[in-house]
Amino acid sequence: MQALRLTTVNSSYGTMGLVLIAVLVVSACAPSPAPTLTLPTATPLPPTQTMALPSPALASATAAPALTATPTQVPTTSASTGQSALVAYIKDGNILVWDEATGHSETIYNAGDVIAMTMSDDGQVLAFLSRSVVKRSEMDWYEQSALWAVERNGENPRELVPAEELRELLNASETDSTNIPQLEWIPGTHRLLFSTWKYFVQAEGESHATPEGLYWVDTDAPTGVVQLPVADSLRFVPSPDGQRIALMSTVGLGFLNADGGNYRPDVLTYPLVGLGGSAIPSGVWTQDSRAFLITSSYEPGAGMDTYAIRRVPVDGSPAELLATFTGSHPGSVTFSPNGRHAAFYRGTISGDYYGWFVADLPGEQGWLAIPSSAQLFWQNLHWSPAGLAYAVREKALFQLCPDATQESEVCGEGFELGGDLAAIRWLDGRRFLYATREPYELYFGSLGGERVRIAAGAEKFAAVARTCRNDSEFAAGGEGPVHMSVAPDNLFQMAWRIRNTGTCTWDTSYRLASVSGERLSGPQSLRLAEGVPPGREIEMSVKLIAPAATGTYQGEWQLFAPDGRPFGVGLPVELVVPSYTVLDFPPNLILAEIPAGGDYIAFGEGAIWVLSGNNTVTRIDMDTNEVVATMTVGEFPRGVAAGYGAVWVTGLGLTRIDPLTNRVSAIIPVGSSAGLNGIAAGAGSVWVSSPTEGTVFRIDPDTNQVIATIHAGGSPLQLAITQDAVWVSDPNNPVLKRIDPASNEISAEINLDCATRGIAADAQAIWVACDSAPTLYLIDPLTDRIVARIAAGNHSRGVAISSNGVWVTSLTDETLTVIDPATNQVMAVYRTNRPLDLVSAQGELWVVTGSGTLRIRP
């Protein structure tokens, strides 16, 4: 056996399989003998020990963190969600519906001949089989079934496939009995897929029948049966997206489109071997419908009891062998919802020793569309929709401990079932239905300890976990950035804003998970931290890591309901990890190198103004590129701006310079004046920030008076102004704030995944750079949403919008990056000596560096 110990998947018979299991497991009370084998890891216990109740001293399960791939605490389902369970069951050949909300049952179909049924995903339609017996004498008779449908409230019973039509489909003889062994709904529809078989009732009955063909019928418009181009004996599983069907015969796996097109038999072939003879494999789809995990015989000569789990992509890529196992039963295999684990039975040839084991699956399988039901005895170890593993021991259901490898490793007290379990169906991570045998009874259970007997003598049932509807859509601008480029191996945050457009309230039992493509080191599963009623919006975000290798990467996330089903709009992640070549500036682009260095730079009042750390402001004449004046300002200068007939400098107070005389004309006290920093002129005022006070001040340039104090919070730093907004960066908090000049209030807070510093703005776009990450954001000022995330400017101090692009400094990399705003693509990266700040002036770019000031033709 390989180091990777895995198993087959449970039966794909879905609800019908669950209905049948309650009957079939009666003959499975003792496991079939298995060939000699070597058990994995620990030595399994003999049956008498394996079925012993755990010691009361076992520790209870520990609570799971908010982000976890294998949670160890079951979420509580809120009563306000409206997710009352509806259970349809068969008793005495009639169909009854039990409502969890009322605790009462009501007969909706009273014919006395129903033998099996299934319920549509939305719980609106029940499909069922009615059986009649044609008797010619006491020893000469046969059975035949017809397929019917009825609304959940009992209205509009209609016959979909009459018994005679089913017999014609099978070309049955006068002695043949006929039935439908498998019924499956195409997800998201009221269309039924079904297979057929015939058998001789006086001999082996249906135990030796073989499925034939594949058909579908529409329960809403039953205009006839459509035969799909499949004739082999098979088991089938529709994909979660309803687009494809996996077809498993005794010797091969094939795929078929749900509309009957693109039939591809024998995508994977395997030997006709199995425990006790030939066996049709079982399998499960990945939640993104891109691959199918199948458990089948391994290879010729490997042994009659050797099985393999393979991952088979639908795009034609080669199948991947995940694991092999021996001494087992293919019907025992179950998978964890996150695709990381599988469980299987293993025993000795004598049957004296046996047990169930958990093994890790290699690689990233992604989330799986695991059945919500489990069949006992073989599937003694299975997973709930919450991702927790459970085992049945001595008529009790136990949760396995975190990282358990055997079904004996249980945590906490068990849930007493009241009888030997025949079948279980999980409604969500907390509630379930189960049928017992000897006595045959149907129960509703909750892990909180609730146990309600629904009916006696009713081991065949179907159910839905809700009476409300789950759905979602993007809120305005909530799709996330249109363009994303992320520097290699960098941490970033992806966020979406979505609206609850269904009728269910989302509570903390709902979760977000990656369903396809690259997960990018994101969480396996992320639970909602708050309730979201219908009509409300929520912002959801995940922390990801860009790959180290350059290239394009795609993935998709989706919300999952408590029953484990994904729903609503897909949340995409599309990013480019770029690779840039750093260039020297072509000589013709450098118009002047002026030996006047500094920290900050501004344009206005007919000149370039450079602020240096030695408490001086230098004036550069744009016609001669000469320094024409140097003025001393206050201590610790931090920002410079020009406008309204003056040059303004922040530091310990606000200094005003008259550009006509090149002299300080006023020292303006602002706030505590302990540390003014960012400054900008526009919207009729001069605006300055105080990071120490968390405040932005508005000054009237005519009176030099503070006319408004805006408490922005955090550490407001650099400012940019458009006609109707003042934008504020913050180097200590991952948020960009917008001030409304009309009200002098914070009108928007845009959450980012990094603290910010450099900022530039015009009427069309707001560009803000991360302080310590190589990232530049493009914000739409009309929606306040992130439009693009661009890998540029590691430790950027300055951003400027020029006639040919957006320029970003990088102090760490000593580069200037220019971006095309039409495409959000990096056009060039130029090598520059410690660029600190820059400004666009009359179609040119002025950059203050560690050694001077550059005048550049963009």
N, C-alpha and C positions, 0 to 999 in steps of 0.2 A: 504494500500500500504506500502511496506517495506521502511526502511530508504534509501536503495539503489534503486534508481529509474532508471529503464533501459527499453530497448526496443528490438524490433526485428530487424533483419538485413534486408537490402534491397534485392530485388529479385535477385536470382542467374541466371537470364536469360541472364546475360552478355550483349554482344553487341546486340544479338537478342532482349533481353528485352528492350534495349534502342531504338531499331528500332520500336518496337511495342508500346512503351510508348507514343510516339507522337500521336498515334491514340487513345490509351486507355484513356489518361487523359482528353480528351474532355468530357467524361461522368463523370469526377471526379471534376468538377469545384466547387461543393459544397460538403463538407464532409458529410459522412453518419452519421445519428444520432447515438450517443453513449449512453449507459446506464449512470445513475447517478453515479458520482464519486467525490472524493475529490482531488482537484488539489494539486500538490506538491509545496513546498516553497512559491513562490509569487503567487498572484492571476493573472491569465491570463487576457489579455485584450479582449474585444469583437472584433469581426471581423473588424469593422470599424476602431478601434484603432490599432489592430494588424497590419493591412496593411498600416498604415500611414508611410510616409517617416520620417526618423530620423531628429532631429534638426540639422541645420548647425553647431551648437555649439559643437557637439560631437567631442571628441579628436580623432586624428588619431592614428592608431595602433603604438605601440612602437616597437623599434628594439629588436630582440631576441638576447640573448647571444650566444656565439659559441657553447656551450653545452646546449641543451634544449630539453625537452620532448614535449613541446607544443610551437613551435616557433610562434612569432607574426609578423614576417616580411617575406614577400614573397621573395625568392631568385630570382635574375635576371638570366635569361637564356642567356648565351653568344651566340652571332651570330656565333662564330667560332666553335661551337660544331657540326655543320652540322645537327642539330636536326630539320630540316624543316618538318613540318607536312604534311602528305598526307591524304586527306579526300576523301573517296569514298561515293557517295550518289546516291539515286535513284530519277529519275525525269521522269515522263511520261513512267514508266516501263523500262527505260534504266539506265545503270550504267555509271556514270561519275566520274572522279578523279580530284580533285582540289589540286594543289601544292602550299603550302604557299610561297615557294621560288619565284615562278613566278606570283602567284595570278591568274592563269588561270585554266580553267577546260577543260578536254578532254573526249570525249565519248569513252569508251573502250568496251562497249557491248551494241549493239543496237538491241533489240528484242521487246521491248514494253510490256513485260509480267513479269518483275521482281517485286516481292512484298516485299522481305526482303533479307538481306545479313549480312555477318560478315567477318572480316578481320583477318588473322593469326597474331600471335604475332610479327613476323618479317616483316609484311606488304607485303609479297610476293604473297600471294594467297587470292583471294576473293571467298567465298562460298556464293551461293545465291539460292533463291527459285523462280522458274518461275511458274506462274499459268495459267492454261487453263480451259476453260468452255466447258463442254459437254452439248449441248442443244438439247433436244428432242422436246420441244414445248415452248411456251411462259411461261407456268406455270410448266414445267417439265425440270429441268436442275440441274446440279451439278458442283462443282468446284473440281479441283485436282491439286496438286503441284508436281514438280520434283525438285531434288537437283542437282545443278550444281557447277562447280568451274571454275575459270579463273585466269590467271596470272595478276598481278597488271597492266602490260602494255597492257592488252587486248589479249595477245596471249594464244593459247591452251585452248579455251573453251571446257569443257568436262562434259558430263552428268554422275553424280555419282549414283543417284538413280532415275530411270525413274518413271513417274507417275504411270504406271501400276504395277511396282514392289512395290511401296509404298502402293498401294491399296491391293496388295496381302499380304503384311506384316500385314495390318490391317484387312484382311478378310472383306473388304468393300462390301456392297450390291450395287445394281444399283442406289439406291437413296442417298447413303452416299457421302458426300464430304470429301476430305482427305487433310491433311496438316501436316507440321512439326512445332510444337509450340516452341521448344527450340533447338538451335544449340550452341554448345560450343567446342572450340578447346582444345585438351589436351595440356597443356602448353609445349612449347618448341618443338612442332611437327606440322606436317601438317595433323594430324588425327582429324576427327570431331566426336564428340558425338552428338547424336540427339535422341529425342523422337518423337512420332507420335500421331495423334488423328484423329477421324472422327466425322462428325457433319451433321446435316440436315440444309442446307442453307436456306430453306424457313421458318424455325422456328426461334430458337434463334441464329442460326449461331455458330460462334466459341466462343461466350461468355459463353456457357454452355458445351463446349467440355471438355473431360477429357483425360489427357496424358496417353498413353499406351506404355509400353516397353521401352527399351534402346538399342541403336545400335551404331556402329562406322563404319566409312569408311575412307580409306586413300586417300587423294586428290592427292597425287603424283603418286600413283599406284592403281587406282580405279578398283580393281579386284572383288569387290562385297561387300555386306553389312554383317557385323558380328553382330549377336544378342547376347547381354549379358544376363546372367541368371536372368533377372528381368522382371516381368510381371505386378507388381502393378502400379497403377496410382502414378505418382511421379514428383518431381522436382529434378534435380541433379546438383552437383557442383564438378568439378574436382579439386584435390588438387594442390597447387602451384608447387609441385615437379613432377606432372604428374603421380604419382604412384597409386593414389586412387581416388575413386569417392564417394562422400556423396550422399545418396539417401533419399529423404524426401517424405513420403506418407502422407495421411491424418491422420494416426494413429501411425507412427513410423519412426525413423531414422535408416538407415543401412549404411554399408560400403562395397565397392567392389573394388578389385584391377582393375587397368585399363586394364589388360590383361584378365579380366573376372574371375579370381580366387579369392578364399577366400571371398566368398559372405557371409556377416553376416547381415541378416535382423533383424530388431527389436532390435538394440543395445540400443535404447531408445524408449519407448512407451509413448503415451500421449492420452488424450481423444479426441474424434471426435467432437470438438466444435470450434466455431470461430465466429467472428463478422458477423452476418447475415447468419450463417450456417457453414458447414464444410469448413476448409481452409487448404491448403497445406502450411506448415511453410516455412520460409526462413532462410538462414544461411550463414556463412562465415568461411573460414578456417583460422587458425593461419598461419603465414608466413612460419613456420617450418614444416607445414603439419602434425603436431602431434596431433592436436585437432580441433574440429569443434564447433563453437558457433551457436546454433540454437535457434530461437524464435518460440515457439509453444504454444498450449493451456497448461494451468497450471496443473490442476488436477480435477477430478470429483467433482462437487458441488461448484467449485470456481466461477462459473459464465460464461456466454457465451462470455464475453468480457475481461476475465482475461487471461493474457499471461505470459510466463516465458522465461527468457534467461538462457540457460544452456551451460556449457562447457563440451563437450564430448570427452575424449581422445580416440585415435584410438587403444591404446594398451590394451583396455578392462578395464581400471580403471573406477571406478564409475563416473557418471556424476556429475558435480558441479553446484548447483543452484546459479546463479549470482544475479538475481533480478526478481521481478514480477511487472506487471503494469496493470492498468485497464482503462476502458473508452477510449481505443485507437484503433489503427488499426495496424495489424502486418506488413503491407507494409510500415509503416512510419519509421521504425527503421533504423538508420544508426550508424556506428561505426567510431571512430577516428582511424587512421592508427596505432597508438601506442597501441591500445587495452585498453586504460585507461578510455575512455568515450563512451557514447552512447546517441543518441538523439531519441525522440519519440513524436508523436502527442498525445494530450489528449483534450477531449472536454466534453460537457454536453449532456444529452439526447436530449435536444431541439436544440442543435447546436448553441445556442446564444453565448456561450463562448467557445473558443478553443485556442490552441496555441501549440508551440513546445518547448520542454524542453531538457536540457543537464543534464546528471547524470553521476556519477562516477561508474566505474566497480570495484568491489573489487579484491584484489590480483594482480598477475602479469600474464596477459594474453599473453604478448609479442606482437610483431607486427602482424597485421592482413592483409590478402590479400583482402582488401576491393575493391569492384568494382570501376572502374574509372568513372562510369556513375551514375547519379541520376535521378529518375523519379519524376516529379511533377504531382500532387499536394501533395501526401502524404509525400514524402521525401523533404519537403521544407527546412529542415535543414540537411546539409550534409558536408562532409570534402573533401578537395582537397588532392592530393598526398603530398603536403608540410606539411600536418598535421593541416591546418587551417580550422576552421568551417565557413560556409557561409549559408546565408538565402536569400530568394527572397521576396521582398516586393515592391508592386506597380511597377512592371515591371523593377526592378533594383536588382542587386546582391550585397549584403553587407557582409563584413567580420565581424564576431562576435568579441567582445572584449575578451581579455584574461580572463579566468575563468568565462565567461558568463554562465548563467544557463537557459536563455530563448532566443528565436530567436529575441526578441525585443532589446537585448543588442548589438547594432552594433557600430562599430568604423569607422570613416572616411567616405568619400563620396562613394556613391554606383556607381556601373557600370551599366549604362543605357542599357537595353537589346533591346529596340525597339519593344517590344510586350510581350504578356503573355508567360512565359516560359513553354514549354512542356517537354523538355528533355535537359540535359547538360552532356557533357562528357569532363573530364579533360584530357588534353594531358600531362601536368606536373604541377608544382606548380604555374605556371603563365598563361599558355595558355589553352584555352578550346574551345569546339564547343558547340553550343546550337541551338535548334530549337524552334521557336515560333509558336503559333497558333493565327489565326485571326489577322494578316495574317500568313499563313504558310510559314515560311522562315527559311533558314539555314544560320548560322553566324559562323565566326571565331572571337574569342575575346581574348584580352590580358588584364591583370590587369593594364597594363601601360596606358590603355585607348583606345587601338586600337579595332575597330569593323569593320569587313569586311563582307558584305553580299555575301555569296557564291552562293546562288540560291534561287529563289522563288518557292514555291510549292514543296519543297523537305525536308520533315520532317524525312525521313528515311536515316540513314547514318552510316558509320563505319569509323574508323581512326586509324592511328598509329602516335606516337609522334616523330618518327625519320626516317631518311633515312640512318643512320649509325648504326653500331652494337656495343653493349656493351659486353666486356668480360675482364677477368683478369686472371693472374696466379701468382704464387709465383716467386719472383726473387731468385737467388741463395742464399740458406740459409735463406730465408725470412719467413719460416714457424713459426719461434719463437722457444723457447727452447723445446728440446725433452723431458726433464724432468723438472717439476716445483714443488717445495714444498715451501709453504709460511707459516710463523708463524701465529698463530691464530690472527684474528682481525688486521692484518697489511695491510697498504696501499702498493700497488705495481703497476707497469706499465706493460702492455702487449703490445708488438709491433710486427708488421708484415711488411715485405717489399714486395710489389706487383708491377707487371708490367701491364700496359695497353696494352692488346693484341687485343683489338677491333679496330674499326675505328672511334668511337666517342671520342672527347676530353672531359675529365671530368672537369667540372667547379664547382663553389661553390654551384650549385644546386644539386650536388651529395652528398650523405651522407652515413655514416657508422652507422649501428645499430645492436643491439643484436637480433638474430632471433630464438635462441633456447637455452635450458638449463639454467644455472645459469647466471644472469646478473651481480651478485657480485657488486652491487651498482654502476655499470657503467652508463654512460649517456644513456638516451633513444635514442638520435640521435646526431650524430656529423657530422657537415658539413665539406667538404674539404676546406682547407684554401688557396689552390692554384690550378691552372689549371694543368692537366696532359694530354699532347697530346699522341696519339697512339705511342707505343714503349717506352715511358718513364716510370720510376719507381717512386714510392712514398713510404715513410715509414709512416704507420698509427699506432697510439698508443692510448690506453685508460687507464685511471686510475681506478683501481679496489680496492676492499677491500676484503681480505680473510675472510671467515666466522669465527666466534669464535669457532664453534664446529669442532672437528677433523673429517676427512673423505676425500673422493675423490669428486671433483666437476668438471663438464664439462659444456661448453657452446660454442656457435658459433656466430660469427659476420659476416656481409656481407655488401657489397656495394649495395646501392639502386640508381637507375637512377631517373631523374626528374619526370618520370611518376609513381613513386612509386613501380616499379618492382625491386626485387633483382636480381643480376647477378654475374657471375664470381665465383672465387674460394671461398669456405667457410673458414673463419678465425677462427681456433679453440682456445679454452682456456681449458686446462686440468691441474688441479693442485691438489696437496695433501696438506691438512692441517694436519701436523704430531703432534704426542704427544711423547715426549721423557722422559725416566726415567734417572735421573742423578745418576750415580754410583760412589762409591769410587774406587780409583785405587786398583786393586789386588796387594798385597804386592810383588809378584814376578815380577811385571812390573817396580817397582821403583828400579833402580840399584844403585842410589846414590842421597843424598840430600846434596848439597854443600852450606855452608853459605856464599854465595857471590851473593847478590842480585843486581838488576839493572833495566834498562829500555829496553835495546836492546842487542842482542846477535848475534854473527857471528861465522862461522867455516872456517878455512883455515890456511895454513902455519903450519899444524901439531898441532893445539890447538883450544880451545874454548875461545872466547873473549867476555867479558861481559862489556857493557858500562853503567855506573851509572850516576845519576844526580849530583854527587859531583865532577864532572870533572875528573873522573878516568876511566881507562880501566884495567880490571882484566883478567889475563891469567890463564886458568885452564888446567892442564896437564891431558890428556885423559887416560893415563895409571894409574895414581894414584888418580884421582879426587881431586887433591889438587890445591890450589891457589899457583902459583909459581912466580908470579910477578904482581905488580900494578904500573901503569904508570899514571902520571898526564898529562892531555891534556888541550886544550883551553876551554874557557868559553862556557856555554850553548851547550854541546854536544847533537847531535840529531840522529846520525846514525853511524854504524860501519860496515866495510866490510874487508875481507882479500883476497889478491890475488896479483900476480905479485911481490912476494917477499916482501910484506909489509902488514901492517894493517893500514886502513884508517879510520879517524874519522871526521865527519862533525860537525860544530858548528859555531863559529865566525872565519871562515876560515877553511881550510882543513889541518888536522894534519896527518903526515906520521910517522908510527912507524916501526922500524927495528926489526923483530921478532928474529933475531940472538942475538941482544944486549938488547932487551926490552927497547929501548930508542927512544925518538922522534928524527927522523932524518931530518925532514923538516916541516916547516909551509908554506903552499902554499896559496898565496892570490888568491881567486876565486871571480870574480864579485865584488860586493860591500862588500862581506863577511859579510853582515848584518844578515844573517840567513840561512846558508846552512842546509839542512835537510837529505833527502834520499840519499843513496849511494849504489852502486853496482859495482862489478868488473867483466868484461867480454867483449867479442867482441873486444879484443885488447886494452881496455882502462878502465879507472875508470870514472864512471858517477856520478855526484852529482846534486841534485835539489835545487833550491832556490824558495820557495813558494812566498816570498815577491816580487821577480823580475819576477815570471812567466817563469823561465828559467831553462833549463837543460844544464850543462856544461860537456864537454868531456875533460879529462885530459890524457896526454901521461904519462904512469908510468915510462918510461925511462928518460924523461926530466923534469917531474913535471910541464909541461906547459899546459895551456888551449889551445886545438887545435880546438875546435868548441864550439860555443854558439848557442843553439837551443831555440828559443823563442816558448815555448809550450803554453803560455797563461794560465789563471786560476791560480791554486795554486798547481803546481806539487809537489808530496811528495815522497812516496816510489817507488823504482825502482826494476824491475826484468829483467833479460837479457837472451835471447836465442841467438842462433847462428846468426840469421839475424834480430833481433829486440831488442829494448829497450822499455819496457812497463812502463807506468807512471800512478800512481794513483793520485787522486785529492780529498781531503777531503771537498772541498767547491763547487764542481761542479760534476754533474752526468755524467761523461764521463771518459772513459779510452783511453789514447793516446798511439800510437805506433810510435816509431822513427826508421827510417831506418839508420843503421850505415854506409851504403854505401854512402848515400847522406847527412846525418845529418839533415834530414827534417822530419816533421810529415807526416807519410804515411797513417795513419788511425785514425779516431776518432770514438769510439764505444759508442753510447748513452746508458746509463743505467737509472734506475729509482732511483738511490741514489748516493750520493757522496761516494768515496772509500778511503781506506787506505791500509790495509794489502794486500800483493800480493806475489805470487810465480809462477814460470814458468818453463816448460821444453819444449822439442820439440813437445810434443803431446797436451799440454793444458796450458792455462793461468788461474790461479785461483785468483780472486780478491774479497775482502770482503767489504761490505758496512761499512761506518764509524759509523753510528748511527742506523742501522736497522739490524735485525737478518737475514742477507742474504749473501750468497756466490755465485758468478757467475763463471761458467766455460765457457771460450772463446776458440773457435777453432782458432788457429793461422794461419791456411791455408785460412780461409774464413773471419776472423775477425767477426764472428757471435756468438751470445749467444747460447750455446748448452744446458746448464742447469742452473736452478736457485734453490738454495737449502737453506732451512731454517736452518741457523746455525750461531753461532758467533755473538751475540748481542754486539755491540761496540767492534769490533774486532781490535786488534793492529797487530796481526801476523798470517801468513799463511805459512805452510811448507809442502813440498811433501816428504813423507818417503817411505820406501820399502813396507809398507802395507796399505797406505792410505794417504789422505790429512787431515792435522790437522789444526784446527782453534781455536784461543783463543777467549774468551768472558770475557771482563773486568767487564761488568755489572752483568752477571750471575755467574761469577767466575767458568767457566767450560772450558774444552777442548773437542772439538767435532772431531771425526774421521770419515771420509767419504770414502766409497769404490769408487774409480774412475771408476771402470768397470760398476757399476750400478747407480752411483750418489746417493746412499742411505746412510743415516747416520747409521754407525755401532755401535757407542757407544758415550755417553756423560759422561765425567768424572768430578768429583768435584775437583777443584784446587784453591788454594789461590791466587787470583789476578794475573792470568797469563797475562804477558805483551807482551812478544815476544818469539819466538821459532825458532829452526833451526834443520834441519836434518843433521846428521854427521855419516858417515860410518854405515848406517843401524840403527842408534839409533836416539832418539829425545832428544834435550836439550831445557828446558823451563826455562826462567827467570821469576820469580814471585816476589811478594812483600816481600817474606821472604828469598829467596835464589834461587838456581838453581837446577832443577830436571833433572836427567838423567834417561830416560825412555826407556824400551825395547818395541818397538811398537807391 
